[in-house]
């Protein structure tokens, strides 16, 4: 028989756990930012296919993948450096210089391997120079890389006399990079996906990645926590230089010669646009490689669709600029920060 106390105060039943629908679980796993980018990409694909009957042909889809590779590589490392709380405006010039050096080294030695190593070495050196200027010169990253943008571009023009250098169109390695396929996908796409996978793993699953987010989120707190910020800045900029050199190699492979400027002009803006459109906060501390990959394919589909419709290429530049403005405005609105020039 129960006691009076038990009768008056029965033990409350444990609340049933809230049931979460499978759809909500999937969306939570993907994330709001990635979900919105996927929806945008799907809508854009449907729109372009309705306007162009040839859009969904396999050859055209593979063309889109190959076309976004070079910009995509630069957008990936731009994402990394922006998360760190900085910026690199010189990525296009580094790619152009690496392209020239790779072709000239190949022409001088007849070895595509030496051409590859020479390009990567130059990219690494350029990245280290950027990092050292920022750290030891105490220069703002935007100003520092704006200066090196002009410097590296000028060096590429000086060593090449402003002309395309070498001919790599008959070399097996360069042909494989430009036109080869693996499991049905172009080699160019594989290079992009492999670099994306490496950077995604670095950011999400290593202490290095966590420290990069910490520095971009609050550099003072990161320094007090014992993180060597200078070492990370130099390391990230060196990595940017290496990946920019890989992009330069792909420019050489696709064009068959070293291109001092024509293959790399304007890549800086496109790289920043890809990173910002993917939700990378320009103030640092937040961003995702997966989101940048989705944003890069959105830009690729947009450019391909506009070209297929016969729209002047200059309007593609306008579209990129508008997308960058929209991405930055949305970031500012989401942050809740006081807008410049307006009362709080």
Buried (B, 14 or more C-beta within 10 A) or exposed (E): EEEEEEEEEEEEEEEEEEEEEEEEEEEEEBBEBBBBBBEBBEEBBEBBBEEBEEBEEEEBBBBBBBBBBBBBBBBBBBBBBBBBBBBBBBBBBBBBBBBBBBBBBBBEEEBBEBBBBBBBBBBBBBBBBBBBBBBEEEBEBEEBBBBBBEBBBEBBBEBBEEEBBBBBBEBEBBBBBBBBEEEEBBBBBBBBBEBBEBBBEBBEEEEEBEBBBBBBBBBEEBBEEEBEBBEBBBBBBBBBBBBBBBBBBBBBBBBBBBBBBEBBBEBBBBBBBBBBBBBBBBBBBBBBBBBBBBBBBBBBBBBBBBBBEEEEEEEBBEBBEEBBEEBBEBBBEEEEEEEEEEEE
